[in-house]
Every structure is written in C-alpha cells, then in structure tokens.
C-alpha cells in the first residue's frame, strides 16, 4: 500500500469513456440493446461495484494482471480495450475470468452487473504525455489501482475499497486499469440472451482491429477514413486500381474524377463542379528546430518556443494544460501555402495557424521524488524537442486547389510551404517548367481517351510517358515573402499521380506528397 499511496500524489485522471470523441451512430428499430434505457446513475453504481471487485483480483493475482495486459494489446477495437462480454469465459489457469471475479464477490453480484452493463469494458490506457504505454505495464506490480471516472470526480479503487476521490482534469503518470463502457461496439440483443457464440458489431469498420491494412512507407501514403479523401476519389479507385501499367492503372484516376472516363467509356466532358483540396498535413518533428527560431523575439506574437525545459511541482502532479503553459511561450506557427498553377498569374496564398501540441506529441519525461522528514515530494517534468513525434492534422478549413482542366492548365501544380515570420518583405521571381497535354486529347470540353495521346494520335502506354504526348511551357511568378520566414520546401503534383492506393472496409490508403518537412494529402469534392 505504500507504493500506491505515493503514486496517487503523482497526478489525476480524466478518461471518462476512453478519452475519445467517438462519432455516434444511431441504431434504431434493429433489436439492439437501447443504452439509454438504464438510468445513468444506476449504471454508474454497477461500474463502481465492478471496479471494487476487479481491484481485489488485480491486487492478489499476477495472472489476472497478465491476462488484462495481453488482451488489451490485441486492440480488438483499435484501442487498448478489453470487452468483458468477449473475455468473461476465457480460462486463466484453469478458471474462467468470470469465476475468478465471482470468487471475490458472488454469482448474483456478477450477474447483476452483466445484465445492467452489457458493454462493460476494461481499458489499459496509453498516456503518451508521460510515456505510459500498455506494453510497458509491469505485471509484477500488484499496486495498480482500478479507476472509475464520473462527471465530478475520479474514484481510485485498491484491494476492493475506494481509496481516494480525485478531482477531474489532471493526468496520471502511472499505470491504471479503467472500468467504463465500450463506445466502439454494439452487442445484438439476441446475443446477450444467448450462451452460444459471442458476437459483436462495430459502430464503424474503422474500429475493427482485425482489419489491418499494411501501410506504405510514411512519405508515400497514409491510412485515412474514406470521408477524408472523398467519394469521387473512392469511385475512381473502383475503375483504376492496378499497378501493372494496364488500362486500369491507378494513374488514370483523375480522368474519371474530372471527365467521368472509365475503361468502358473513354470519352467524357469536364465536370466543373469538382475541386481538389489539401485535407491534412503532417509536420516533421525535427522541423521544430527550423520554425521555432524567430530571432530576438520574446513577445506574445512570436513563434512558440520551449521556454522551460524542466518544470517541477511539489506534491500533486501537473495537467497537460498546465505543462503547456509553463513549458512553452504563447502563440501559433503561421504556415503559408503558395499554390502555383499555369493558368494564374500570381500564386494563391493560404495561411494555416497551428499550435505546437496540434503538430507533435511531446513525449515528456516525468520523475517523482518521495517525501521524507526533511523534504516534500516533488514531480519533475522534462521536455526534449529531440523526442517529439509528429501527428497528422486534419484541416478544419481545407486548402482549395480548384478544379483541374488539363485542356487549359498544365499537368503540374506546385505548392511552396513556409512558416512565415515577421521582418522585411522581399520580392522574388521564380520560373517553372511545366508540361501541357496536346490538343489532340480534346474535342471542345470533352477529353478523348484514357491517359494522353501523342501527335499522331497514339495512346501513351502509361500516363507518365510525356515525350510524344505533351508540350513544354515555362511560367514565371513574382512572389512576395517575409525575409525571415522559414522555407519548408515545395511539392509537385502531377495530374496522373494516383489519389488512392487501396480501399478496404471504410478506410483507404491515400497518396501523399512530401516537401522535406511537411507531408500533405489531397481530397476531392
């Protein structure tokens, strides 16, 4: 109990129902359990009762701790959840998990909990802010509390008793087991009444942990929900999804998107209602050293920078919000996107402000010093930019690239990316060489054939074959920039690049572009 008494001083807890904002799916007239029928307060009572029972088993039995850790790492719903309904009958050293819990309570008590909370769940949380990961949970440690979160408090259970009631809003820096309801699955009502094969339904295929898509190298593609890339691109993939250089190759997806061309119907008119957008960006973690460097600036409007690499706090732990406030200067980075196309005389400029915690996981290190007769306990937090990891940012306001009419516009678009700082403005001239499709590919607003045709009318074997199917043009732009801005590279988008590499069960493998610092993904609407 000594270790637990010390641990509870390290931080508070805010997990609620898995600390995730899951999109709700209405389930009506399908015979499923109506989760709203049970009074919330009554259901909460059963969650707390189960937490007390589980905390006894967790304290006394290492095999139970090992079992929960192993099951959580399977990520059956793409989170570290253990759904009681699915694992209650699994044997742990010749005795089912359910029977073990009954031995710490009663059959009647367990049955009542099962009947009233069918989606009973045990979460082994990942707390990246403090480098707490389920795979690192020490099963030799018997003093791991079981937690239940309420609207107004977080209750910690140990050896069957509620040892402490904590305020919500702070983050723990130690392993716990969280008892809650699973928000990612549905149990058909008939299955709840049956003692046969246990089955569940996922609220979204994105939660199905058995559906694994092998991701391509990180700078080539990424896995996203179909809604991010857009229905038009998904439909294009249904026609053009091969890598074999055939008429069905992925490179021809924009022929369908803009002209409705398919392998069976190879002529189509321009769809003027379609546009492309940058839908998400991901900034390399090491880019911090490039962009957080506005010289001589300490005011509110400067680039956010780490102001304190080490922060200490006596007694209680600090929340994520408190650490951000103490470790960072205020403000956001101001990302500038300059879109260059052959039909525009000037670049289109879009600004996206983003805060450091939106761009990166900080992976803050935490240590704890015990109190003695001569000193108080102390928490020490350390941030190191070399340990940052990047995360994708889905843009609330997508960056429009406009429609792409290749009867008029070149086959290439360029995007220059920078983080704009204050300072004197300079004017620069840049010249780009681009390729245009020959007029033989069009008849008015209609495009004729898949891919590109050459001067004699022959079709290119591949969309990337340009020597006889295109003509070269040059385009110069006059661009104004702040002299101290940080240049983050440029990307070149080719009309015959694929948009989607793979589609499976509600998610797709999206083609991405990389500037050297920033990765972007494109959607179509």
N, C-alpha and C positions, 0 to 999 in steps of 0.2 A: 504493500500500500504506500510505502514511502515514495517509490518512483512515481506512482500515479499522482500523489499529492503535489509533487514538484511539476509534473507535466501540465496539470490543469492551470498552472500560472502562466504557461507559455503563450496561450492565445485562446481566442474564442472562435465560435463556429457559425458558419452561415451557408448551409447547404439546402435547406428546405427540401424540395423534391428532386434532388440530384444536381442542383445548381445549374440547371439548364433551362432554356426557354424553348420548350418543345412546342411546335405548332399543333394545335388541337384539331382533331378530325372528328366531325360529328358522326356518331353511329346511331342511326335511328331505325326502328322497325326491323331489326335484324336479329333479334333474340339474344343480344349480348347483355351482359351484366350492366345495369344502369348505375354508374358510380356515384350519381348524385342522390340516390335514394337514402343512403345512410347518413344520418346526422354527422357532421364533421367532428363535433366534439366527442361523440361516441366512438367514432373510428380512431380518433387520436388516443382515446383511452386504451384501445387494444394495441396500438403501436407501442405505447409506453409499457404496457404489460409484457409484450413480446421482448422489448429491449431488456427488461429486467431479467427475464428467463434466459435470453441469449447471453447476457453478461455473465451469468453463472457458468454456463458451458464454456464460454470463451476463456474465462479465468482458469478453470480447472483442467481443461483438456487441450493439449497441444494439437491433437489430431483434428479437432474442430477448427482451430485457427488455420492449420494447414489446408484443410478442406475448403474453407471460405476463400482463402487466398488463391488456391488453384482454380476454383470455379470462377472467381472474378476475372482472372487473367484470360479466360476463354472469350470474354467480351461478347457474349451471345447477342447482345443488342447494341454493340459498338460502344458500350460504356462498361465500366468495371462493376456491373450489377450482377447480383445473384438472386434470381427469382425463386422464392421459397416454393411455389407451386411445382416448379420443374425439378427441384432437387430434394424435396422432403423425404422421398423414399430411397434415396441413394445411401448405400451402406458405408459406414465409417467404422472400420474394424469390427465387422460382423453385426453392427447395429445401425439401423437407419437414423438419419439426421433427425427425423420426426420423433423417433423413440428416445433419442438422447434428450431432446427438449422436454419430452413428457416426463423423463426421469427427474428433471429439475422443476417440474410443476405438476400437471395432471393431464390425463387424456381429455377430460372435459374442458380444461382451460385452453389447450391447443386447438381442439375442435372449434371452440367458440371464436378464437382468433382467426382460424382458417375460413370460417363461414362469413365473418364480417369484414375481413380484409383480404379478399382473394388475390389482389396484386401485391401482397406483402413482399418486400424487397430488402436485400442487404447490400449496401454499397460499400466498397473499399475505395475511398476517394483518392483521386490524384490531385495533389496541391502543388502545382508546378512552381508557384511563387516561392515556396520554401523547399523545393527539391524533394517533395514527399511523393513517392510513386508506389503503387500497389506491389510491383515486383520486388520492391526492397523491404516489404513488411517482414519483420523478424518474428518468426513463429515461436521462437524460444521465449519471447517476451509475453508473460501472462498478464501484464498490467496494461492491456489495450482497452480503453473504455468503449462502451456502446452508446451511440448518440441518437437522440430524437430531437428534431427541430420543430418548434412551434412558432406561432405568429409573433410571440412576445419574448420568447426565451429559447435557449438550447439546454436540454437536460442531458447530463452525462451519468451513465449507469455503470456501476462497478460491483461485481460479486452479488448481483441481484438487487442492489439498492441505488436509488437516485442520490449520488454523492454531491452533486453541485448543480445549481441553476445559474446559467450564464446569460449575459446579455447578448442579443444577436448583433451581427455586424462586424465581427472580427474573425480572423483566420487562424486556425490551429497550425502549429508547427510540429505535429506528431501524428502518428497513425491512429485512426479510429475505425470502428465499424458503424455505419449509419443505417438505421432502420427507417424505412419510408415506404411509399407506394411507387411501383414502377410506372412511369408515364409514357413508355415506348411501346407497350404491348397491350393486347386485348385477349381475354380468355373467353371463348364462346361459352354461353351459359350452360349448354348441354354437357360440355366437358367438365364443368365444375361439379356437376351432379354424378359424373361417371367415375368409376375407379379403374377405368381402362387406360388406354394410351393417352398421355397428356399432350395436348397440342395448344399452340398459341397463334395469334395473328399479330403481325407488326403493324403499327399505325402508319408506317411508311416503309417501303422497301429499303430506304436509306439506313434504317435501324437494324436490318438483318445482318448479323455478324457472320453468317455463313456465306454471304455473297461477297467474295473478295475479288477485287479487280487488281491485277498486277500493274502498278504504276510505272510509267516510263521514266527515264532519267528526269530529274527535277526541273531542268531547264527546257525540256521539250514539251511536257504535258502535265496536266494535273487532273485529279478526280473531282468533279463538281456535280451538284444536282442538275437534272435536266432543265429545270426552270431558269437556271443562270445563263445557259447558252442559248436558250430559246427554241421554240417548237420548229421553226423553219429550218434551223441547222440540224435538228434531230431527224426531220423528214428527209433532208438532203442526204444524211448518212444512210438511210434505208436504200437509196439508189446507188450511192457512190461510197463504198466501204472496203475496197480492196487495196492491196499493196503490190499488185502484180503487173502494173503498167497496162492493164486492160481498159476497156471502155467503162468499167465500173470502178476505176481507181478513185481514191479519196480526193485527189487534187481537183476533181471536177465539181465539188460540192457547191461552189458559188455559181456555177452555170445553172443549177437548179434553183438556188436561192433568188437570183436576180432575173432569170429568164424562164424558169419552170421547165428547163430541159431535163429529160431523163434518157436513159439508154433506148427506150422505146419511142420517145417523141423528141427528136433532136433539133427542133426549131421552136423558138419562143420569144415573146415580146417582153420588153423591160418592165419589171414590176417597180413602179416608182414609189410604192408605199413602204418598201423595205429599207432599213438602215442598219448600220453596224455601230457597236458601242464597245468601249473598253469597260468590262463589267467588274474586274477585280485586278488588284495589283499586289505584289509582294516585294518588299524592300529587303535586300540582303542585310543580315545583322551587322556585318562589318562596315556597312555604309554609314553607321553612326559616326565613325571617325572622319568621314568626308563631309557630312552635313551639319554636325554639331560644332561648327568651328568659326562662327561669325566673329571676326577679330574685334577685341576691345568692347564687347557688348555685355552688359550685365542687367539691362533693363527688361521689363516685362515682355516686350515685343521681340526680343531676340530669339534665336534658335534655342529650343530646350536642350539643356546640358546637365550632366550629372554634377550636382553641386556638393554633395556629401557622399563619399564612397562607403563610409561606415557610420551607422546610426545605432545608438544604444538607448535602451529603455529599462528602467528598473521595474521589477515586479511583473506587471502584465505585459503581454505581447502587443505588437502594433498591427493594425489592419493594413490592407493593401493601399487604401486611400491615404492613410497616414504616412506610409513609407514613401509613396509617390510625392507627397507634399514636402517631406523632409529631405529626400534624396535628389529631387530634380528642380531646376528652375522652371518657371511657368512658360506656357505658350505651346504653339504647334509648329511643325515644319510645314513650309509652303511649297508643295510640289507643283511644278509648272510643266504642262504638256503642250508642246508645239506640234501641230498636225500639218504636214506638208503634202499637198496634192497638186497634180499638174494643171488642174482647172482653176486654181485660186492664185491670185497674185501675191497674197500675203498669207502667212501661216495663221491657222486658227489656234488661239491660245485658251487653255483651260487650267484653272488653279484648283488644287485639292489640298486642303489643310488637314493634317493628321498628327495626332499626339503620339509620343513615344510608346505608351502602353497599347496603342492600337496597332503599332507596327511590329513590336517584338515582345517575346516573353523574356523577362529579365533574369530568371533563374537565380534569385537572390539567395545567398548563403546565410544560414542562421545558426547561432550557437547560444548556449544557455549556461550561465554560471549559477551554481547553487548558493543559497544564502547560508551564512554561518552566524555565530555570535558577534562577529566583528564586521560583517558586511551584509548588504542586501543582495537578493538575487538580481541578476541582470541579463537581459536579452541583447545580443549583438547581431546586427544585420549588415551584410556586406554586398555591395553591387559591383560587378566587374563587367564592363562592356564586352570583353572578350568571350564571355559566356552567354551573350544574348543569342536567341534563336528567332528567326523570322516567322511570321504567320501571314496568311493571305487576308486581304481586306476586301470584302465585297462592298463596292461603292454604292452608297445610297443615291447619289446623283451620278449616273453613268456618263462617261465621256463620249459624246456623239462623234462618229467618224463620217456620218452621212451615207447616202446611197452610193453605189459604185457602178456607174455607167461606163463600161470599158469601150463603148463606141466613141466616147469623147475623152474619157480620162485614161491616164497611163495605167499600166498593170502594177505599178508600185506606189505605195504610200509610205511616207517616213514619219516617225514620231520622235522628236527630241525631248529628253526628260532632264529636268534640273530641279534643284531646290533653291528657290530664289531668296537671296539675302538683300539687305539694303546696300546702298552705295551708288556711285555714279552710273549713269546709263551709257552704254556704248551701242553703236550701230555696226552690224556686220553683214556682209554679203556672202551667201553660200550658194553653190551651184551643184545641182544633182543631175546625173544622167539617168534617164528613165526609158522604158520600152512601151510602145503602143501597139495594140493589135491592128493588123492590116484591115482596110475597109472591106476586103473580100470576105470577112467574117460576119458582115451585117447586111441587112436589107431594110433600110429605114430604122425603126425601133426594134426590129427583130434580129436576134442572133441566130446564125445558121450553123448547126453542127456542135458537137462536143469538143471542147478544147479550142485550139487555134488552127486556122487554115493558112497555108502559105500562098505565095503569089500565083502559083499555078493551080491553086485550089486543093492541093493535097492536105489531108488532115495530119496534124502533128501526132506522132506516136505517143508523146507524153506532153502534158501541159508545160513542163519545164523546158521543152525544146523551143528555142526562140529564134534561131539563126535565120530561118526562112519564113517565119510566121509573124515577125514583128519588125517595127522600125524604131530606130533610136531617136530620142529627143533630149534636149537639155533644158533645165529650168532653173532660174536664179531667183533667190529670195533675199529681201532686205529684212533683217531681223534685229529687234532692239532687245538688249538684255542688261541686267544689272551686273556691273563688273565683278562683284564679289560672289556671285551666285556659284553654286557647286554643280558642275556638269556631271550628269549621271548616265550619259551615253544615249544612243539612239537605236531604234529598231526599224527594220524594213519589212513591210507587209506586202506579200505578193498575192495577186488575185487568185492564183492557182495553188496557194497553200491550203491544206485542209483546215477545217474548223474543228472537226470532231474525229477522234481516232477510234473510239469504241463506245458503244451504248449497251448497257446491261442493267435491268432491274431498277430503273428510275435514276441512275447516275450515268455520267458519261466521262470519257477521257478527253479532255479539251486540249487542243493545240495552244501552246503559249509562245510568247516571244520574250527574249531576254536582252537587256541593254548593257549588261555588265554589272549593273547594280539593281535593276528593277525588272521583275517578271510581270507580264500583263497577259490577260486572257480576254478574248473577244466574244461577244454575244451578238445575236441577230434578232431584230424585232420588226 
